[in-house]
Amino acid sequence: MKLSKKESLSLYETMVRIREFEESARTLMLEGKLGGFLHLYSGEEAIAAGVCSELGDEDCICSTHRGHGHIIAKGGDVNRMMAELYGKDTGYSQGKSGSMHIADIGIGIIGANGIVGACIPIANGVAFALRYRGRDSVAVAFFGDGASNRGTFHEALNLAATWRLPTVFICENNGFGMSTPPARASSVKNLSERAAAYGIPGVTVDGNDPVAVKAATREAVVRARAGKGPSLVECVTWRHHGHYIGDPAVYKDPEEQKRWLAADRDPILRFEARLVGEKTAKGAELEAIRQRARDEIGAAIAFAESSPDPAPETLTENVYR
Ligand SMILES: Cc1ncc(C[n+]2csc(CCOP(=O)(O)OP(=O)(O)O)c2C)c(N)n1
């Protein structure tokens, strides 16, 4: 896939913004400034960047407990997301949901979801609604390798295939479902092989290469828009940190961890080298993008810290009780 300079830099910028958000959130949580649980997306940025670069405003995404990257890549507001992590009134859910329930329906972010595998059939519902309304938009379900062992995955693929729904299933195989590697939880070599059971295309790509992810997504999206039904794209990646902040990840092989974080494998460092090597961009241009991301996330933190707490009398508003 041949990309313009603008497209390449846009992929890079999305990845850098996600990494900056995640690493800042990690620091803030370790400093005791954030509550709740945080499942970081560091290391997986190429997937959200590649997939969402193929989506328009009308297309929808359904996300997971590890959703910050998806939300940033789909155009979510980092100020409101950071404020939500701080539990502030200006957050996406007035500080009542925290990290795992961020939604922005107006721009197709149907919602993050703390229930593993739950977003997969929800994406089918969205896809059905889009088609019912006569749109040629698609619904994307992001989910992990662990989620692909749940019944919701299999039922959703079967239904989407049978009804030819415009759903794009993006499996983020980051090496672990909590502490369990996929090889200990499933008998197929590539999780994409499961697509064959439902008569739909399935492909496995390098999930640390935003261009490979973008190309595979384009194929799936074109097919879905044309009414030809769903596809399964497995993106192989590696989560840099533990399952959540606080998990020491003792189950990771330190050598393997080192290999995945190296400059030839980390999605951002590798793409940087490629952009410079192919003379698409100069190092200084990339540094300017990184600085912009640092400024943006710094401003989001300042916004969150200077925002008011929700008023005590609103405690039971907009929540199930
Ligand atoms: C239905 C359900 N079962 C168990 C959990 C607890 N849980 C939270 S995340 C997780 C692992 C998910 O692994 P995977 O789908 O591979 O996503 P990843 O965390 O690797 O991104 C589990 C078991 C849950 N939240 N929901």
The ligand as a Tripos MOL2 file, in Angstrom:
@<TRIPOS>MOLECULE
LIG
   26    27     1     0     0
SMALL
NO_CHARGES

@<TRIPOS>ATOM
      1 C1        -16.8790  -11.5620   30.8580 C.3       1 LIG1
      2 C2        -15.6260  -11.1850   31.5930 C.ar      1 LIG1
      3 N1        -14.8320  -12.1810   32.0530 N.ar      1 LIG1
      4 C3        -13.6770  -11.8580   32.7000 C.ar      1 LIG1
      5 C4        -13.3300  -10.5470   32.8960 C.ar      1 LIG1
      6 C5        -12.0280  -10.1840   33.6030 C.3       1 LIG1
      7 N2        -11.0520   -9.7680   32.5780 N.ar      1 LIG1
      8 C6        -10.8340   -8.4640   32.3510 C.ar      1 LIG1
      9 S1         -9.7450   -8.2420   31.0900 S.2       1 LIG1
     10 C7         -9.5360   -9.8880   30.8840 C.ar      1 LIG1
     11 C8         -8.5910  -10.4290   29.8450 C.3       1 LIG1
     12 C9         -8.9590   -9.9970   28.4790 C.3       1 LIG1
     13 O1         -7.9830  -10.4480   27.5710 O.3       1 LIG1
     14 P1         -8.0570  -10.0400   26.0620 P.3       1 LIG1
     15 O2         -9.4320  -10.2020   25.5540 O.co2     1 LIG1
     16 O3         -6.9740  -10.7880   25.3460 O.co2     1 LIG1
     17 O4         -7.7560   -8.4770   26.0670 O.3       1 LIG1
     18 P2         -6.4470   -7.7020   26.5540 P.3       1 LIG1
     19 O5         -6.6330   -7.4330   28.0120 O.co2     1 LIG1
     20 O6         -5.2720   -8.5700   26.2780 O.co2     1 LIG1
     21 O7         -6.4290   -6.4580   25.7470 O.co2     1 LIG1
     22 C10       -10.3210  -10.6060   31.7680 C.ar      1 LIG1
     23 C11       -10.3910  -12.0810   31.8200 C.3       1 LIG1
     24 C12       -14.2030   -9.5500   32.4120 C.ar      1 LIG1
     25 N3        -13.9270   -8.2560   32.5570 N.pl3     1 LIG1
     26 N4        -15.3230   -9.8980   31.7360 N.ar      1 LIG1
@<TRIPOS>BOND
     1     1     2 1
     2     2     3 ar
     3     2    26 ar
     4     3     4 ar
     5     4     5 ar
     6     5     6 1
     7     5    24 ar
     8     6     7 1
     9     7     8 ar
    10     7    22 ar
    11     8     9 ar
    12     9    10 ar
    13    10    11 1
    14    10    22 ar
    15    11    12 1
    16    12    13 1
    17    13    14 1
    18    14    15 2
    19    14    16 1
    20    14    17 1
    21    17    18 1
    22    18    19 2
    23    18    20 1
    24    18    21 1
    25    22    23 1
    26    24    25 1
    27    24    26 ar
@<TRIPOS>SUBSTRUCTURE
     1 LIG1         1 GROUP 0 **** ****
